[in-house]
């Protein structure tokens, strides 16, 4: 397999996405260049996220956003990162206001390798 610019592989650890991504899976991600991410599985980095399995500031979740639109300008009201797990102990991560400043979408999930 040839490496393709803008793509990278991560090993996913944990059970919070086990409906779509089994624990210990190697997954292909495409670097995020912006645009709509609603409903997509994303790898995000934020100082405001403490992953339940590892305490890290990175997580893979399904992305949903609520936006404020005024005078043809928009801003995020809230971003919700949803786990897709068979285990009910994983809860949505809600980020708003100052918590959104440090949120960075690193990549968009493409497939399990």
N, C-alpha and C positions, 0 to 999 in steps of 0.2 A: 504494500500500500504506500502510495506517495503522500508526503505531507502537503497540505494545501493551506495557503496563506489565509489567516483569519479564523482558523479552526484550532481547537486544542482538546486534549483528553484529560478528564479528571476521574479519579476513583471515588465513588460515592459510598460513604460510610453512614450507616444508621437506617432506621426503619420508618422515618417520617414520610417517605415517598414510595413505600413498597407496593402500592397499587400499580405504579408505572415503572419504578426503578428499584430492583431488588438490592438489598444490602450487599456491599462489596463489588458492585458493578462498575465497569469502566464505561464511561459515557463520552460521546462526542458532543462538543459545544461549538457554536459559531459565535465569534466575538460580536458583542452588541454594538451597533452603530446608531441606535436610536429608533424612533418609530413606535408604533403600537405594539405593546407586549401583552395586552389583555388576553388572558386565557392560556398564555404560553408558560412552559416550565423554564425557569431561569435560575442561573447561579448568581447570587447577590452577595455583596460585601457591605457591612455596616457595623459601626461601633455600637449601635443600638440593638444588635441582634446577638443573643447568646443561644446558640444551638443547643437544644435539650440533650442531645446525645454526646456532644463533645465540648460544649462551652465556647466554640469558636465564633468569630464574627462573620463566617461564611455560611450560607445555607442554600439549598436547592428547594424551590417551592413553585407552586403555580401562582402567577402574577395577576393581580386585579387592582385597578385604580379607580378612584372617584376623583373627578375633576371639578374645579370651579371655573366657570366661563363668564367673563365680563368684558364688554367692549372688544370683542374678537380676540381677547387674550385669555389664555388658560393657565392654570396652575394646579398642582396636585393638592387635593383636599386630604386624601388618605390613600395609602398603598396597603393592600392586604396581600400577604403571602400565605397561601393555603397549602397545608400538608395534604398529601393524597395517600393516607395510610389506613390499613385495616385496624390499627390500634387507636382507640378513641382518646387516648391520653395526649395526642398531638393536637394542638390548638392553632387557630389562625394567628398570624403575627400582624398586628395593626400598627402602622407607622404613620404619624402625621406631624405637622408643623416642623419644629426643629429637628425631629428624628429623620426627616427626609433629606436634610442637608448633606449628610454623610453617606446616604444610600447610593450604591453604585452597582448597576447591573453589569456583570462581567461577561456573561454569555447566555445564549439561548440554546436550550437542549435540542439536539438533533436526533440522536439514537443511542441505544446501548450497543456496545461493541462485542 
